[in-house]
Amino acid sequence: MSNSFSQIEKLSSENYASWSVQMRSLLITQDQWDVVERSCPPSASPEEKLMWERADKKALATIILCVKSSELIHIKKCTSAMGAWLILHNLYKTNAPARKVNLFRKLARFKFRIGDKCAEQINEFCTLVDDLKDTGLDVPKDLLSILLLCSLPEEMERFYCCHRKPRHATFHRPIEGENSGRRTTARRTEGRKRFCSQSVQGQAGRST
C-alpha cells in the first residue's frame, strides 16, 4: 500500500482532476470505494455495520494521507469518507468563472523551458487544457495551436512560419522535428565549410 501512496501526487488546489482519478483507483484496489460512493444499507446487520464503519475510517484515513497539509483544513472535521470526498469534489470540481480565468491564464502564460524534458512539458500543457475542459470551457484547436506556438522559446522562432495544425495528442512532434532540423542544418553547414576549404586549397595548388 505504501507504494500506491508514493505514486499519487497529493491533492493541491491545482491537480484535482488527475488526483481524483488516481485516488478513486487506489480506494478501489483497497476495497474502500463502496463507503465513499454510498451509505451503509439500512438493512445491514450489526456485524455488517461494524465492518462498514471500519472500512469508512480506513477510507477517510487514505484520503487524508493523500491530501497536502495546506488543503487539510477543508476536511479535518469530516467523520466519513463520503463527506470528505464530497467536500473536495464541490470545492475543486467547479466551473466557477474564477477557476476558468485562473486556468486559462496559466495556459496563456505557459512557456517551454529549454533543457527540460519535452514530453513532461507537453503533459503539463495538455493537463491545463483538460482541466479547462472539465470546467466546461473547450478551447478551440486553432487557438491551442497558436498558444502552443507562442510558448516556444526564441531559439525555435523560425518554426512559426512553417507549422502545421497539430493534434492534441501529438503536440510534441513539431518540437522534436525542429531539433532534428537544427542538427541537419549544422551538418550541412559543416559540409559546406569543408568543401570551401578543399576548393581554396586546390586553387592554391594549381596557381603554384
C-alpha positions as CSV (number, residue, x, y, z in Angstrom):
1,M,0.0,0.0,0.0
2,S,2.9,2.4,0.7
3,N,4.0,2.0,-2.9
4,S,0.5,3.0,-4.0
5,F,0.6,6.2,-1.9
6,S,4.0,7.2,-3.3
7,Q,2.7,7.0,-6.8
8,I,-0.1,9.5,-6.2
9,E,0.7,13.2,-6.1
10,K,-1.0,14.7,-3.0
11,L,-4.1,16.9,-3.7
12,S,-3.4,20.6,-4.1
13,S,-5.5,23.5,-5.3
14,E,-4.4,22.8,-8.9
15,N,-4.4,19.0,-9.5
16,Y,-7.9,17.8,-8.5
17,A,-8.7,16.3,-12.0
18,S,-5.8,13.9,-12.0
19,W,-5.8,13.3,-8.3
20,S,-9.5,12.3,-8.2
21,V,-8.9,9.6,-10.9
22,Q,-5.9,8.1,-9.1
23,M,-7.5,8.4,-5.7
24,R,-10.6,6.6,-6.8
25,S,-8.4,3.8,-8.3
26,L,-6.5,3.5,-5.1
27,L,-9.6,3.2,-3.0
28,I,-11.0,0.6,-5.3
29,T,-7.8,-1.5,-5.0
30,Q,-8.1,-1.2,-1.2
31,D,-11.8,-2.3,-1.3
32,Q,-12.7,1.1,0.2
33,W,-14.6,2.8,-2.6
34,D,-18.0,1.5,-1.6
35,V,-18.1,3.6,1.6
36,V,-17.2,6.7,-0.5
37,E,-19.8,6.1,-3.1
38,R,-22.8,5.2,-0.9
39,S,-24.1,5.0,2.6
40,C,-24.4,1.8,4.7
41,P,-27.5,-0.1,3.7
42,P,-30.3,0.3,6.3
43,S,-30.9,-3.5,6.2
44,A,-27.3,-4.3,7.2
45,S,-26.8,-6.5,10.2
46,P,-24.9,-5.2,13.3
47,E,-21.9,-7.1,12.2
48,E,-22.1,-5.6,8.7
49,K,-22.5,-2.1,10.1
50,L,-19.4,-2.6,12.2
51,M,-17.4,-3.7,9.2
52,W,-18.7,-0.8,7.2
53,E,-17.6,1.7,9.9
54,R,-14.1,0.2,9.9
55,A,-13.9,0.4,6.1
56,D,-15.2,4.0,6.3
57,K,-12.5,5.0,8.8
58,K,-9.8,3.4,6.6
59,A,-11.1,5.1,3.5
60,L,-11.1,8.5,5.3
61,A,-7.6,8.0,6.5
62,T,-6.5,7.0,3.0
63,I,-8.0,10.3,1.6
64,I,-6.4,12.4,4.3
65,L,-3.0,10.9,3.7
66,C,-3.2,11.8,0.0
67,V,-4.0,15.5,0.6
68,K,-1.4,18.2,1.1
69,S,-1.3,19.8,4.5
70,S,-2.4,23.1,3.1
71,E,-5.7,21.6,2.0
72,L,-6.5,19.5,5.1
73,I,-8.3,22.5,6.6
74,H,-11.3,21.6,4.4
75,I,-11.8,18.0,5.6
76,K,-10.1,17.9,9.0
77,K,-13.5,17.8,10.8
78,C,-15.0,15.1,8.5
79,T,-16.2,11.9,10.1
80,S,-16.8,9.9,7.0
81,A,-15.0,9.2,3.7
82,M,-18.1,10.2,1.7
83,G,-18.3,13.5,3.4
84,A,-14.6,14.3,2.8
85,W,-14.9,13.2,-0.9
86,L,-17.9,15.4,-1.5
87,I,-16.3,18.5,0.1
88,L,-13.2,18.1,-2.0
89,H,-15.4,17.5,-5.1
90,N,-17.5,20.6,-4.6
91,L,-14.5,22.7,-3.7
92,Y,-12.3,21.9,-6.7
93,K,-14.6,20.3,-9.4
94,T,-16.2,23.6,-10.2
95,N,-16.9,25.7,-13.3
96,A,-16.7,28.9,-11.4
97,P,-15.6,31.9,-13.5
98,A,-12.6,32.5,-11.2
99,R,-11.3,29.0,-11.8
100,K,-11.7,29.3,-15.5
101,V,-9.8,32.6,-15.6
102,N,-7.0,31.1,-13.4
103,L,-6.6,28.0,-15.6
104,F,-6.7,30.0,-18.9
105,R,-4.2,32.5,-17.6
106,K,-1.8,29.6,-16.8
107,L,-2.4,28.2,-20.3
108,A,-1.8,31.6,-22.0
109,R,1.4,32.2,-20.0
110,F,2.7,28.6,-20.5
111,K,6.3,28.6,-21.8
112,F,8.6,25.8,-22.9
113,R,11.8,25.5,-20.9
114,I,15.0,24.7,-22.7
115,G,16.7,21.7,-21.1
116,D,13.5,20.2,-19.5
117,K,12.0,17.0,-21.0
118,C,9.7,17.8,-23.9
119,A,7.2,15.0,-23.0
120,E,6.7,16.3,-19.5
121,Q,6.1,19.9,-20.7
122,I,3.6,18.6,-23.2
123,N,1.8,16.7,-20.5
124,E,1.7,19.9,-18.4
125,F,0.2,21.8,-21.3
126,C,-2.4,19.1,-22.0
127,T,-3.3,18.9,-18.3
128,L,-4.2,22.6,-18.3
129,V,-6.3,22.0,-21.5
130,D,-8.1,19.0,-19.9
131,D,-8.7,20.9,-16.6
132,L,-10.3,23.8,-18.6
133,K,-12.5,21.3,-20.4
134,D,-13.7,19.9,-17.1
135,T,-14.9,23.4,-16.2
136,G,-17.0,23.5,-19.4
137,L,-14.5,25.6,-21.4
138,D,-13.4,23.7,-24.5
139,V,-10.6,25.7,-26.1
140,P,-10.7,25.6,-29.9
141,K,-7.9,23.6,-31.6
142,D,-6.8,26.6,-33.7
143,L,-6.4,28.7,-30.5
144,L,-4.5,25.8,-28.9
145,S,-2.1,25.7,-31.9
146,I,-1.5,29.5,-31.5
147,L,-0.9,29.2,-27.8
148,L,1.5,26.3,-28.3
149,L,3.5,28.1,-30.9
150,C,3.7,31.3,-28.7
151,S,5.0,29.1,-25.9
152,L,8.1,28.1,-27.9
153,P,11.4,29.6,-27.0
154,E,13.2,32.2,-29.2
155,E,15.6,29.5,-30.5
156,M,12.7,27.9,-32.4
157,E,11.2,31.2,-33.7
158,R,11.6,30.2,-37.4
159,F,9.2,27.3,-36.7
160,Y,6.3,29.8,-36.7
161,C,6.5,30.2,-40.4
162,C,6.1,26.5,-41.3
163,H,4.0,24.9,-38.7
164,R,1.1,22.6,-39.3
165,K,-2.0,22.4,-37.2
166,P,-1.1,19.9,-34.5
167,R,-3.4,17.4,-33.0
168,H,-4.0,17.5,-29.2
169,A,-2.1,14.2,-28.6
170,T,0.8,14.9,-30.9
171,F,1.9,18.4,-29.9
172,H,5.5,17.2,-29.2
173,R,6.2,16.1,-32.8
174,P,6.8,19.7,-34.2
175,I,9.3,20.4,-31.5
176,E,11.2,17.1,-31.9
177,G,11.2,17.9,-35.7
178,E,12.7,21.3,-35.0
179,N,15.5,19.8,-33.0
180,S,16.2,17.3,-35.8
181,G,16.1,20.1,-38.4
182,R,18.7,22.1,-36.4
183,R,21.0,19.1,-36.4
184,T,20.6,18.6,-40.1
185,T,21.4,22.3,-40.8
186,A,24.5,22.1,-38.7
187,R,25.7,19.0,-40.6
188,R,25.1,20.8,-44.0
189,T,26.9,23.9,-42.8
190,E,29.9,21.9,-41.7
191,G,30.0,20.1,-45.1
192,R,30.0,23.4,-47.0
193,K,32.9,24.6,-44.9
194,R,34.9,21.5,-45.7
195,F,34.1,21.9,-49.4
196,C,35.1,25.6,-49.5
197,S,38.4,24.8,-47.7
198,Q,39.2,22.0,-50.2
199,S,38.4,24.3,-53.1
200,V,40.6,27.0,-51.8
201,Q,43.5,24.6,-51.3
202,G,43.0,23.2,-54.8
203,Q,43.2,26.6,-56.4
204,A,46.3,27.5,-54.4
205,G,48.0,24.3,-55.6
206,R,47.2,25.0,-59.3
207,S,48.4,28.6,-59.0
208,T,51.9,27.4,-57.8
